[in-house]
Amino acid sequence: MSLCALCMAQIDRPGHFPPHARLARRGQVLTAAGYAFAYQCEDCSHAILLAAAHEDAPDRWVLADDIPGTG
Ligand SMILES: [Zn+2]
């Protein structure tokens, strides 16, 4: 299933952008850059992480498939 419109609008936003209404918290996952907050969409079921690309990078909303060490 492709990303729903809410998730499309969420991806690549900075970390201070709030999660959309259909995103449910799924705890934390360990990525190559450290811990990230995991969310899953209740509409399209895609996993989205609030994660940094590397240690010094600011958090961004990313599709879980894009994070090394997950999926
Ligand atoms: Zn979605």
N, CA, C, O and the ligand as a Tripos MOL2 file, in Angstrom:
@<TRIPOS>MOLECULE
protein
  285   283    72     0     0
PROTEIN
NO_CHARGES

@<TRIPOS>ATOM
      1 N           0.8460   -1.1960    0.0000 N.3       1 MET1
      2 CA          0.0000    0.0000    0.0000 C.3       1 MET1
      3 C           0.8820    1.2470    0.0000 C.2       1 MET1
      4 O           1.8990    1.2970    0.6930 O.2       1 MET1
      5 N           0.4950    2.2240   -0.7620 N.am      2 SER2
      6 CA          1.2990    3.4420   -0.8250 C.3       2 SER2
      7 C           0.9920    4.3370    0.3720 C.2       2 SER2
      8 O           0.0050    4.1510    1.0830 O.2       2 SER2
      9 N           1.8530    5.2880    0.5600 N.am      3 LEU3
     10 CA          1.6840    6.2340    1.6630 C.3       3 LEU3
     11 C           0.3820    7.0100    1.5150 C.2       3 LEU3
     12 O           0.0130    7.4180    0.4130 O.2       3 LEU3
     13 N          -0.3120    7.2100    2.6320 N.am      4 CYS4
     14 CA         -1.5090    8.0440    2.5930 C.3       4 CYS4
     15 C          -1.0960    9.5220    2.5430 C.2       4 CYS4
     16 O           0.0730    9.8590    2.7300 O.2       4 CYS4
     17 N          -2.0550   10.3700    2.2950 N.am      5 ALA5
     18 CA         -1.7600   11.8010    2.1380 C.3       5 ALA5
     19 C          -1.1670   12.3970    3.4170 C.2       5 ALA5
     20 O          -0.2970   13.2660    3.3590 O.2       5 ALA5
     21 N          -1.6480   11.9210    4.5750 N.am      6 LEU6
     22 CA         -1.1250   12.4340    5.8440 C.3       6 LEU6
     23 C           0.3550   12.0980    5.9890 C.2       6 LEU6
     24 O           1.1470   12.9380    6.4150 O.2       6 LEU6
     25 N           0.7280   10.8630    5.6330 N.am      7 CYS7
     26 CA          2.1280   10.4640    5.7400 C.3       7 CYS7
     27 C           2.9820   11.1950    4.7020 C.2       7 CYS7
     28 O           4.1030   11.6080    4.9990 O.2       7 CYS7
     29 N           2.4620   11.3510    3.5060 N.am      8 MET8
     30 CA          3.1920   12.1000    2.4800 C.3       8 MET8
     31 C           3.5520   13.4870    2.9920 C.2       8 MET8
     32 O           4.6370   13.9990    2.7160 O.2       8 MET8
     33 N           2.6340   14.0890    3.7380 N.am      9 ALA9
     34 CA          2.8740   15.4300    4.2740 C.3       9 ALA9
     35 C           3.8310   15.4050    5.4660 C.2       9 ALA9
     36 O           4.4270   16.4240    5.8150 O.2       9 ALA9
     37 N           3.9730   14.2280    6.0880 N.am     10 GLN10
     38 CA          4.8110   14.1060    7.2820 C.3      10 GLN10
     39 C           6.2850   13.9020    6.9410 C.2      10 GLN10
     40 O           7.1650   14.4300    7.6210 O.2      10 GLN10
     41 N           6.5480   13.1330    5.8820 N.am     11 ILE11
     42 CA          7.9160   12.7470    5.5280 C.3      11 ILE11
     43 C           8.7620   13.9770    5.2100 C.2      11 ILE11
     44 O           8.3300   14.8990    4.5190 O.2      11 ILE11
     45 N           9.9850   13.9530    5.7430 N.am     12 ASP12
     46 CA         10.9850   15.0080    5.5090 C.3      12 ASP12
     47 C          10.7210   16.3020    6.2630 C.2      12 ASP12
     48 O          11.4420   17.2820    6.0760 O.2      12 ASP12
     49 N           9.7010   16.3220    7.1120 N.am     13 ARG13
     50 CA          9.4900   17.4930    7.9610 C.3      13 ARG13
     51 C          10.5170   17.4940    9.0870 C.2      13 ARG13
     52 O          10.9930   16.4300    9.4830 O.2      13 ARG13
     53 N          10.8670   18.6690    9.6100 N.am     14 PRO14
     54 CA         11.7710   18.7100   10.7670 C.3      14 PRO14
     55 C          11.1100   18.1050   12.0070 C.2      14 PRO14
     56 O           9.8870   17.9810   12.0730 O.2      14 PRO14
     57 N          11.9390   17.7310   12.9880 N.am     15 GLY15
     58 CA         11.4660   17.0200   14.1630 C.3      15 GLY15
     59 C          10.4670   17.7680   15.0190 C.2      15 GLY15
     60 O           9.7090   17.1480   15.7650 O.2      15 GLY15
     61 N          10.4520   19.0910   14.9270 N.am     16 HIS16
     62 CA          9.4890   19.8380   15.7450 C.3      16 HIS16
     63 C           8.0880   19.8300   15.1480 C.2      16 HIS16
     64 O           7.1380   20.3020   15.7730 O.2      16 HIS16
     65 N           7.9610   19.2880   13.9250 N.am     17 PHE17
     66 CA          6.6480   19.1540   13.2980 C.3      17 PHE17
     67 C           5.8870   18.0330   14.0120 C.2      17 PHE17
     68 O           6.4220   16.9300   14.1170 O.2      17 PHE17
     69 N           4.6800   18.2580   14.5010 N.am     18 PRO18
     70 CA          3.9930   17.2170   15.2890 C.3      18 PRO18
     71 C           3.5250   16.0450   14.4280 C.2      18 PRO18
     72 O           3.2250   16.2270   13.2490 O.2      18 PRO18
     73 N           3.4610   14.8330   15.0140 N.am     19 PRO19
     74 CA          2.9630   13.6720   14.2650 C.3      19 PRO19
     75 C           1.5020   13.8670   13.8780 C.2      19 PRO19
     76 O           0.7330   14.4580   14.6360 O.2      19 PRO19
     77 N           1.1180   13.3780   12.7160 N.am     20 HIS20
     78 CA         -0.2820   13.5330   12.2890 C.3      20 HIS20
     79 C          -1.2140   12.6500   13.1320 C.2      20 HIS20
     80 O          -0.7510   11.7600   13.8450 O.2      20 HIS20
     81 N          -2.5090   12.8970   13.0470 N.am     21 ALA21
     82 CA         -3.4830   12.3180   13.9800 C.3      21 ALA21
     83 C          -3.5800   10.8010   13.9100 C.2      21 ALA21
     84 O          -4.0290   10.1770   14.8710 O.2      21 ALA21
     85 N          -3.1700   10.1810   12.7900 N.am     22 ARG22
     86 CA         -3.3060    8.7380   12.6290 C.3      22 ARG22
     87 C          -2.0060    7.9890   12.9330 C.2      22 ARG22
     88 O          -1.9390    6.7730   12.7550 O.2      22 ARG22
     89 N          -0.9940    8.6890   13.3810 N.am     23 LEU23
     90 CA          0.2690    8.0400   13.7450 C.3      23 LEU23
     91 C           0.2270    7.5770   15.1980 C.2      23 LEU23
     92 O          -0.0200    8.3750   16.1020 O.2      23 LEU23
     93 N           0.4660    6.2940   15.4190 N.am     24 ALA24
     94 CA          0.4940    5.7200   16.7590 C.3      24 ALA24
     95 C           1.9310    5.4320   17.1740 C.2      24 ALA24
     96 O           2.7210    4.9220   16.3800 O.2      24 ALA24
     97 N           2.2710    5.7610   18.4320 N.am     25 ARG25
     98 CA          3.6200    5.5040   18.9370 C.3      25 ARG25
     99 C           3.8880    4.0120   19.0120 C.2      25 ARG25
    100 O           3.0450    3.2380   19.4660 O.2      25 ARG25
    101 N           5.0730    3.6180   18.5590 N.am     26 ARG26
    102 CA          5.4520    2.2050   18.5870 C.3      26 ARG26
    103 C           6.7640    2.0160   19.3420 C.2      26 ARG26
    104 O           7.4600    1.0220   19.1350 O.2      26 ARG26
    105 N           7.1060    2.9610   20.2150 N.am     27 GLY27
    106 CA          8.3150    2.8140   21.0070 C.3      27 GLY27
    107 C           9.5440    3.3220   20.2750 C.2      27 GLY27
    108 O           9.4510    4.1110   19.3350 O.2      27 GLY27
    109 N          10.7090    2.8440   20.7340 N.am     28 GLN28
    110 CA         11.9700    3.3110   20.1820 C.3      28 GLN28
    111 C          12.6630    2.1880   19.4270 C.2      28 GLN28
    112 O          12.5230    1.0140   19.7710 O.2      28 GLN28
    113 N          13.4030    2.5560   18.4060 N.am     29 VAL29
    114 CA         14.2180    1.5930   17.6720 C.3      29 VAL29
    115 C          15.6410    2.1360   17.6150 C.2      29 VAL29
    116 O          15.8620    3.3470   17.6340 O.2      29 VAL29
    117 N          16.5970    1.2200   17.5460 N.am     30 LEU30
    118 CA         17.9950    1.6220   17.4630 C.3      30 LEU30
    119 C          18.4190    1.6600   16.0010 C.2      30 LEU30
    120 O          18.3320    0.6550   15.2960 O.2      30 LEU30
    121 N          18.8750    2.8150   15.5520 N.am     31 THR31
    122 CA         19.3740    2.9580   14.1890 C.3      31 THR31
    123 C          20.8780    3.1670   14.2350 C.2      31 THR31
    124 O          21.4700    3.2210   15.3130 O.2      31 THR31
    125 N          21.4940    3.2850   13.0710 N.am     32 ALA32
    126 CA         22.9380    3.5030   12.9950 C.3      32 ALA32
    127 C          23.3400    4.7900   13.6940 C.2      32 ALA32
    128 O          24.4640    4.9030   14.1820 O.2      32 ALA32
    129 N          22.4340    5.7620   13.7500 N.am     33 ALA33
    130 CA         22.7510    7.0670   14.3430 C.3      33 ALA33
    131 C          22.2850    7.1730   15.7930 C.2      33 ALA33
    132 O          22.4380    8.2290   16.4070 O.2      33 ALA33
    133 N          21.7180    6.0990   16.3530 N.am     34 GLY34
    134 CA         21.2350    6.1450   17.7250 C.3      34 GLY34
    135 C          19.7520    5.7980   17.7810 C.2      34 GLY34
    136 O          19.1790    5.2800   16.8220 O.2      34 GLY34
    137 N          19.1430    6.0960   18.9320 N.am     35 TYR35
    138 CA         17.7410    5.7480   19.0980 C.3      35 TYR35
    139 C          16.8350    6.7040   18.3380 C.2      35 TYR35
    140 O          17.1000    7.9020   18.2490 O.2      35 TYR35
    141 N          15.7610    6.1480   17.7920 N.am     36 ALA36
    142 CA         14.7680    6.9350   17.0790 C.3      36 ALA36
    143 C          13.3930    6.5550   17.6120 C.2      36 ALA36
    144 O          13.1790    5.4280   18.0580 O.2      36 ALA36
    145 N          12.4630    7.5060   17.5610 N.am     37 PHE37
    146 CA         11.0920    7.2220   17.9460 C.3      37 PHE37
    147 C          10.3470    6.6530   16.7440 C.2      37 PHE37
    148 O          10.3480    7.2380   15.6600 O.2      37 PHE37
    149 N           9.7140    5.5080   16.9530 N.am     38 ALA38
    150 CA          9.0000    4.8450   15.8690 C.3      38 ALA38
    151 C           7.5030    5.0990   15.9760 C.2      38 ALA38
    152 O           6.9320    5.0900   17.0670 O.2      38 ALA38
    153 N           6.8950    5.3190   14.8520 N.am     39 TYR39
    154 CA          5.4480    5.5160   14.7620 C.3      39 TYR39
    155 C           4.9340    4.6410   13.6310 C.2      39 TYR39
    156 O           5.6560    4.3460   12.6790 O.2      39 TYR39
    157 N           3.6570    4.2240   13.7500 N.am     40 GLN40
    158 CA          3.0290    3.5110   12.6460 C.3      40 GLN40
    159 C           1.7020    4.1660   12.3190 C.2      40 GLN40
    160 O           0.9290    4.5170   13.2100 O.2      40 GLN40
    161 N           1.4510    4.3250   11.0370 N.am     41 CYS41
    162 CA          0.2190    4.9720   10.5900 C.3      41 CYS41
    163 C          -0.9340    3.9740   10.6560 C.2      41 CYS41
    164 O          -0.8100    2.8460   10.1790 O.2      41 CYS41
    165 N          -2.0390    4.3830   11.2390 N.am     42 GLU42
    166 CA         -3.2110    3.5160   11.3450 C.3      42 GLU42
    167 C          -4.0180    3.4950   10.0520 C.2      42 GLU42
    168 O          -4.9310    2.6820    9.9100 O.2      42 GLU42
    169 N          -3.7020    4.3580    9.1260 N.am     43 ASP43
    170 CA         -4.3970    4.3720    7.8340 C.3      43 ASP43
    171 C          -3.6690    3.5260    6.7990 C.2      43 ASP43
    172 O          -4.2590    2.6160    6.2180 O.2      43 ASP43
    173 N          -2.3880    3.8170    6.5610 N.am     44 CYS44
    174 CA         -1.6660    3.1190    5.4890 C.3      44 CYS44
    175 C          -0.6890    2.0800    6.0420 C.2      44 CYS44
    176 O          -0.0910    1.3320    5.2690 O.2      44 CYS44
    177 N          -0.5140    2.0200    7.3830 N.am     45 SER45
    178 CA          0.3100    1.0310    8.0970 C.3      45 SER45
    179 C           1.8130    1.1640    7.8340 C.2      45 SER45
    180 O           2.5820    0.2840    8.2210 O.2      45 SER45
    181 N           2.2360    2.2270    7.1950 N.am     46 HIS46
    182 CA          3.6690    2.4520    7.0310 C.3      46 HIS46
    183 C           4.2920    2.8830    8.3480 C.2      46 HIS46
    184 O           3.6630    3.5570    9.1640 O.2      46 HIS46
    185 N           5.5440    2.4780    8.5390 N.am     47 ALA47
    186 CA          6.3030    2.8960    9.7190 C.3      47 ALA47
    187 C           7.0660    4.1700    9.3950 C.2      47 ALA47
    188 O           7.6860    4.2890    8.3390 O.2      47 ALA47
    189 N           7.0100    5.1060   10.3060 N.am     48 ILE48
    190 CA          7.7050    6.3810   10.1580 C.3      48 ILE48
    191 C           8.5130    6.6140   11.4210 C.2      48 ILE48
    192 O           8.0310    6.3850   12.5310 O.2      48 ILE48
    193 N           9.7450    7.0710   11.2460 N.am     49 LEU49
    194 CA         10.6130    7.3300   12.3900 C.3      49 LEU49
    195 C          10.8850    8.8160   12.5460 C.2      49 LEU49
    196 O          10.9780    9.5640   11.5730 O.2      49 LEU49
    197 N          11.0080    9.2120   13.7970 N.am     50 LEU50
    198 CA         11.5450   10.5310   14.1130 C.3      50 LEU50
    199 C          13.0040   10.2770   14.4500 C.2      50 LEU50
    200 O          13.3330    9.8330   15.5500 O.2      50 LEU50
    201 N          13.8810   10.5660   13.4850 N.am     51 ALA51
    202 CA         15.2620   10.1000   13.6000 C.3      51 ALA51
    203 C          16.2290   11.0800   12.9590 C.2      51 ALA51
    204 O          15.8540   11.8820   12.1040 O.2      51 ALA51
    205 N          17.4790   10.9970   13.3900 N.am     52 ALA52
    206 CA         18.5410   11.7990   12.7890 C.3      52 ALA52
    207 C          19.3330   10.9250   11.8090 C.2      52 ALA52
    208 O          19.5190    9.7310   12.0410 O.2      52 ALA52
    209 N          19.7910   11.5340   10.7200 N.am     53 ALA53
    210 CA         20.5480   10.7910    9.7180 C.3      53 ALA53
    211 C          21.9220   10.3880   10.2480 C.2      53 ALA53
    212 O          22.4630    9.3530    9.8610 O.2      53 ALA53
    213 N          22.4800   11.2080   11.1320 N.am     54 HIS54
    214 CA         23.7290   10.8710   11.8080 C.3      54 HIS54
    215 C          23.7440   11.5800   13.1510 C.2      54 HIS54
    216 O          22.8410   12.3600   13.4560 O.2      54 HIS54
    217 N          24.7740   11.3120   13.9590 N.am     55 GLU55
    218 CA         24.7890   11.7560   15.3520 C.3      55 GLU55
    219 C          24.5500   13.2460   15.5320 C.2      55 GLU55
    220 O          23.8490   13.6480   16.4610 O.2      55 GLU55
    221 N          25.1170   14.0680   14.6640 N.am     56 ASP56
    222 CA         25.0440   15.5190   14.8370 C.3      56 ASP56
    223 C          23.9100   16.1700   14.0530 C.2      56 ASP56
    224 O          23.7320   17.3860   14.1100 O.2      56 ASP56
    225 N          23.1460   15.3660   13.3220 N.am     57 ALA57
    226 CA         22.0820   15.9230   12.4960 C.3      57 ALA57
    227 C          20.8210   16.1440   13.3290 C.2      57 ALA57
    228 O          20.5800   15.4120   14.2900 O.2      57 ALA57
    229 N          20.0200   17.1360   12.9750 N.am     58 PRO58
    230 CA         18.7450   17.3250   13.6630 C.3      58 PRO58
    231 C          17.7650   16.2100   13.2940 C.2      58 PRO58
    232 O          17.8650   15.6160   12.2200 O.2      58 PRO58
    233 N          16.8190   15.9310   14.1930 N.am     59 ASP59
    234 CA         15.8050   14.9220   13.9130 C.3      59 ASP59
    235 C          14.8950   15.3520   12.7620 C.2      59 ASP59
    236 O          14.5560   16.5250   12.6050 O.2      59 ASP59
    237 N          14.5190   14.3610   11.9740 N.am     60 ARG60
    238 CA         13.5540   14.5870   10.8980 C.3      60 ARG60
    239 C          12.5840   13.4180   10.8730 C.2      60 ARG60
    240 O          12.8590   12.3590   11.4360 O.2      60 ARG60
    241 N          11.4400   13.6190   10.2120 N.am     61 TRP61
    242 CA         10.4870   12.5350    9.9990 C.3      61 TRP61
    243 C          10.8850   11.7860    8.7430 C.2      61 TRP61
    244 O          10.9550   12.3700    7.6610 O.2      61 TRP61
    245 N          11.1480   10.4860    8.8830 N.am     62 VAL62
    246 CA         11.5940    9.7110    7.7290 C.3      62 VAL62
    247 C          10.8220    8.3980    7.6500 C.2      62 VAL62
    248 O          10.3980    7.8460    8.6650 O.2      62 VAL62
    249 N          10.6530    7.9160    6.4390 N.am     63 LEU63
    250 CA         10.0770    6.6030    6.2290 C.3      63 LEU63
    251 C          11.0420    5.5690    6.7920 C.2      63 LEU63
    252 O          12.2450    5.6650    6.5510 O.2      63 LEU63
    253 N          10.5450    4.5790    7.5390 N.am     64 ALA64
    254 CA         11.4250    3.6360    8.2230 C.3      64 ALA64
    255 C          12.3250    2.8890    7.2420 C.2      64 ALA64
    256 O          13.4430    2.5150    7.5970 O.2      64 ALA64
    257 N          11.8600    2.6680    6.0280 N.am     65 ASP65
    258 CA         12.6630    1.9640    5.0270 C.3      65 ASP65
    259 C          13.9460    2.7130    4.7000 C.2      65 ASP65
    260 O          14.9020    2.1220    4.1980 O.2      65 ASP65
    261 N          13.9690    4.0150    4.9820 N.am     66 ASP66
    262 CA         15.1150    4.8330    4.6100 C.3      66 ASP66
    263 C          16.2130    4.8410    5.6660 C.2      66 ASP66
    264 O          17.2820    5.3990    5.4200 O.2      66 ASP66
    265 N          15.9830    4.2360    6.8430 N.am     67 ILE67
    266 CA         16.9500    4.2620    7.9190 C.3      67 ILE67
    267 C          17.7930    2.9990    7.8940 C.2      67 ILE67
    268 O          17.2510    1.8970    7.9800 O.2      67 ILE67
    269 N          19.1270    3.1380    7.7750 N.am     68 PRO68
    270 CA         19.9760    1.9360    7.8340 C.3      68 PRO68
    271 C          19.8080    1.2170    9.1670 C.2      68 PRO68
    272 O          19.7200    1.8530   10.2170 O.2      68 PRO68
    273 N          19.7650   -0.0860    9.1190 N.am     69 GLY69
    274 CA         19.6790   -0.8530   10.3550 C.3      69 GLY69
    275 C          18.2640   -1.1210   10.8280 C.2      69 GLY69
    276 O          18.0750   -1.6800   11.9080 O.2      69 GLY69
    277 N          17.2530   -0.7310   10.0390 N.am     70 THR70
    278 CA         15.8670   -1.0180   10.3920 C.3      70 THR70
    279 C          15.1880   -1.7110    9.2020 C.2      70 THR70
    280 O          15.7250   -1.7620    8.0950 O.2      70 THR70
    281 N          14.0180   -2.2280    9.4680 N.am     71 GLY71
    282 CA         13.2030   -2.7850    8.4110 C.3      71 GLY71
    283 C          13.5800   -4.1890    8.0130 C.2      71 GLY71
    284 O          12.9560   -4.7660    7.1230 O.2      71 GLY71
    285 ZN         -0.2590    6.9120    6.4970 Zn       72 ZN72
@<TRIPOS>BOND
     1     1     2 1
     2     2     3 1
     3     3     4 2
     4     3     5 am
     5     5     6 1
     6     6     7 1
     7     7     8 2
     8     7     9 am
     9     9    10 1
    10    10    11 1
    11    11    12 2
    12    11    13 am
    13    13    14 1
    14    14    15 1
    15    15    16 2
    16    15    17 am
    17    17    18 1
    18    18    19 1
    19    19    20 2
    20    19    21 am
    21    21    22 1
    22    22    23 1
    23    23    24 2
    24    23    25 am
    25    25    26 1
    26    26    27 1
    27    27    28 2
    28    27    29 am
    29    29    30 1
    30    30    31 1
    31    31    32 2
    32    31    33 am
    33    33    34 1
    34    34    35 1
    35    35    36 2
    36    35    37 am
    37    37    38 1
    38    38    39 1
    39    39    40 2
    40    39    41 am
    41    41    42 1
    42    42    43 1
    43    43    44 2
    44    43    45 am
    45    45    46 1
    46    46    47 1
    47    47    48 2
    48    47    49 am
    49    49    50 1
    50    50    51 1
    51    51    52 2
    52    51    53 am
    53    53    54 1
    54    54    55 1
    55    55    56 2
    56    55    57 am
    57    57    58 1
    58    58    59 1
    59    59    60 2
    60    59    61 am
    61    61    62 1
    62    62    63 1
    63    63    64 2
    64    63    65 am
    65    65    66 1
    66    66    67 1
    67    67    68 2
    68    67    69 am
    69    69    70 1
    70    70    71 1
    71    71    72 2
    72    71    73 am
    73    73    74 1
    74    74    75 1
    75    75    76 2
    76    75    77 am
    77    77    78 1
    78    78    79 1
    79    79    80 2
    80    79    81 am
    81    81    82 1
    82    82    83 1
    83    83    84 2
    84    83    85 am
    85    85    86 1
    86    86    87 1
    87    87    88 2
    88    87    89 am
    89    89    90 1
    90    90    91 1
    91    91    92 2
    92    91    93 am
    93    93    94 1
    94    94    95 1
    95    95    96 2
    96    95    97 am
    97    97    98 1
    98    98    99 1
    99    99   100 2
   100    99   101 am
   101   101   102 1
   102   102   103 1
   103   103   104 2
   104   103   105 am
   105   105   106 1
   106   106   107 1
   107   107   108 2
   108   107   109 am
   109   109   110 1
   110   110   111 1
   111   111   112 2
   112   111   113 am
   113   113   114 1
   114   114   115 1
   115   115   116 2
   116   115   117 am
   117   117   118 1
   118   118   119 1
   119   119   120 2
   120   119   121 am
   121   121   122 1
   122   122   123 1
   123   123   124 2
   124   123   125 am
   125   125   126 1
   126   126   127 1
   127   127   128 2
   128   127   129 am
   129   129   130 1
   130   130   131 1
   131   131   132 2
   132   131   133 am
   133   133   134 1
   134   134   135 1
   135   135   136 2
   136   135   137 am
   137   137   138 1
   138   138   139 1
   139   139   140 2
   140   139   141 am
   141   141   142 1
   142   142   143 1
   143   143   144 2
   144   143   145 am
   145   145   146 1
   146   146   147 1
   147   147   148 2
   148   147   149 am
   149   149   150 1
   150   150   151 1
   151   151   152 2
   152   151   153 am
   153   153   154 1
   154   154   155 1
   155   155   156 2
   156   155   157 am
   157   157   158 1
   158   158   159 1
   159   159   160 2
   160   159   161 am
   161   161   162 1
   162   162   163 1
   163   163   164 2
   164   163   165 am
   165   165   166 1
   166   166   167 1
   167   167   168 2
   168   167   169 am
   169   169   170 1
   170   170   171 1
   171   171   172 2
   172   171   173 am
   173   173   174 1
   174   174   175 1
   175   175   176 2
   176   175   177 am
   177   177   178 1
   178   178   179 1
   179   179   180 2
   180   179   181 am
   181   181   182 1
   182   182   183 1
   183   183   184 2
   184   183   185 am
   185   185   186 1
   186   186   187 1
   187   187   188 2
   188   187   189 am
   189   189   190 1
   190   190   191 1
   191   191   192 2
   192   191   193 am
   193   193   194 1
   194   194   195 1
   195   195   196 2
   196   195   197 am
   197   197   198 1
   198   198   199 1
   199   199   200 2
   200   199   201 am
   201   201   202 1
   202   202   203 1
   203   203   204 2
   204   203   205 am
   205   205   206 1
   206   206   207 1
   207   207   208 2
   208   207   209 am
   209   209   210 1
   210   210   211 1
   211   211   212 2
   212   211   213 am
   213   213   214 1
   214   214   215 1
   215   215   216 2
   216   215   217 am
   217   217   218 1
   218   218   219 1
   219   219   220 2
   220   219   221 am
   221   221   222 1
   222   222   223 1
   223   223   224 2
   224   223   225 am
   225   225   226 1
   226   226   227 1
   227   227   228 2
   228   227   229 am
   229   229   230 1
   230   230   231 1
   231   231   232 2
   232   231   233 am
   233   233   234 1
   234   234   235 1
   235   235   236 2
   236   235   237 am
   237   237   238 1
   238   238   239 1
   239   239   240 2
   240   239   241 am
   241   241   242 1
   242   242   243 1
   243   243   244 2
   244   243   245 am
   245   245   246 1
   246   246   247 1
   247   247   248 2
   248   247   249 am
   249   249   250 1
   250   250   251 1
   251   251   252 2
   252   251   253 am
   253   253   254 1
   254   254   255 1
   255   255   256 2
   256   255   257 am
   257   257   258 1
   258   258   259 1
   259   259   260 2
   260   259   261 am
   261   261   262 1
   262   262   263 1
   263   263   264 2
   264   263   265 am
   265   265   266 1
   266   266   267 1
   267   267   268 2
   268   267   269 am
   269   269   270 1
   270   270   271 1
   271   271   272 2
   272   271   273 am
   273   273   274 1
   274   274   275 1
   275   275   276 2
   276   275   277 am
   277   277   278 1
   278   278   279 1
   279   279   280 2
   280   279   281 am
   281   281   282 1
   282   282   283 1
   283   283   284 2
@<TRIPOS>SUBSTRUCTURE
     1 MET1         2 RESIDUE 1 A MET
     2 SER2         6 RESIDUE 1 A SER
     3 LEU3        10 RESIDUE 1 A LEU
     4 CYS4        14 RESIDUE 1 A CYS
     5 ALA5        18 RESIDUE 1 A ALA
     6 LEU6        22 RESIDUE 1 A LEU
     7 CYS7        26 RESIDUE 1 A CYS
     8 MET8        30 RESIDUE 1 A MET
     9 ALA9        34 RESIDUE 1 A ALA
    10 GLN10       38 RESIDUE 1 A GLN
    11 ILE11       42 RESIDUE 1 A ILE
    12 ASP12       46 RESIDUE 1 A ASP
    13 ARG13       50 RESIDUE 1 A ARG
    14 PRO14       54 RESIDUE 1 A PRO
    15 GLY15       58 RESIDUE 1 A GLY
    16 HIS16       62 RESIDUE 1 A HIS
    17 PHE17       66 RESIDUE 1 A PHE
    18 PRO18       70 RESIDUE 1 A PRO
    19 PRO19       74 RESIDUE 1 A PRO
    20 HIS20       78 RESIDUE 1 A HIS
    21 ALA21       82 RESIDUE 1 A ALA
    22 ARG22       86 RESIDUE 1 A ARG
    23 LEU23       90 RESIDUE 1 A LEU
    24 ALA24       94 RESIDUE 1 A ALA
    25 ARG25       98 RESIDUE 1 A ARG
    26 ARG26      102 RESIDUE 1 A ARG
    27 GLY27      106 RESIDUE 1 A GLY
    28 GLN28      110 RESIDUE 1 A GLN
    29 VAL29      114 RESIDUE 1 A VAL
    30 LEU30      118 RESIDUE 1 A LEU
    31 THR31      122 RESIDUE 1 A THR
    32 ALA32      126 RESIDUE 1 A ALA
    33 ALA33      130 RESIDUE 1 A ALA
    34 GLY34      134 RESIDUE 1 A GLY
    35 TYR35      138 RESIDUE 1 A TYR
    36 ALA36      142 RESIDUE 1 A ALA
    37 PHE37      146 RESIDUE 1 A PHE
    38 ALA38      150 RESIDUE 1 A ALA
    39 TYR39      154 RESIDUE 1 A TYR
    40 GLN40      158 RESIDUE 1 A GLN
    41 CYS41      162 RESIDUE 1 A CYS
    42 GLU42      166 RESIDUE 1 A GLU
    43 ASP43      170 RESIDUE 1 A ASP
    44 CYS44      174 RESIDUE 1 A CYS
    45 SER45      178 RESIDUE 1 A SER
    46 HIS46      182 RESIDUE 1 A HIS
    47 ALA47      186 RESIDUE 1 A ALA
    48 ILE48      190 RESIDUE 1 A ILE
    49 LEU49      194 RESIDUE 1 A LEU
    50 LEU50      198 RESIDUE 1 A LEU
    51 ALA51      202 RESIDUE 1 A ALA
    52 ALA52      206 RESIDUE 1 A ALA
    53 ALA53      210 RESIDUE 1 A ALA
    54 HIS54      214 RESIDUE 1 A HIS
    55 GLU55      218 RESIDUE 1 A GLU
    56 ASP56      222 RESIDUE 1 A ASP
    57 ALA57      226 RESIDUE 1 A ALA
    58 PRO58      230 RESIDUE 1 A PRO
    59 ASP59      234 RESIDUE 1 A ASP
    60 ARG60      238 RESIDUE 1 A ARG
    61 TRP61      242 RESIDUE 1 A TRP
    62 VAL62      246 RESIDUE 1 A VAL
    63 LEU63      250 RESIDUE 1 A LEU
    64 ALA64      254 RESIDUE 1 A ALA
    65 ASP65      258 RESIDUE 1 A ASP
    66 ASP66      262 RESIDUE 1 A ASP
    67 ILE67      266 RESIDUE 1 A ILE
    68 PRO68      270 RESIDUE 1 A PRO
    69 GLY69      274 RESIDUE 1 A GLY
    70 THR70      278 RESIDUE 1 A THR
    71 GLY71      282 RESIDUE 1 A GLY
    72 ZN72       285 GROUP 0 **** ****
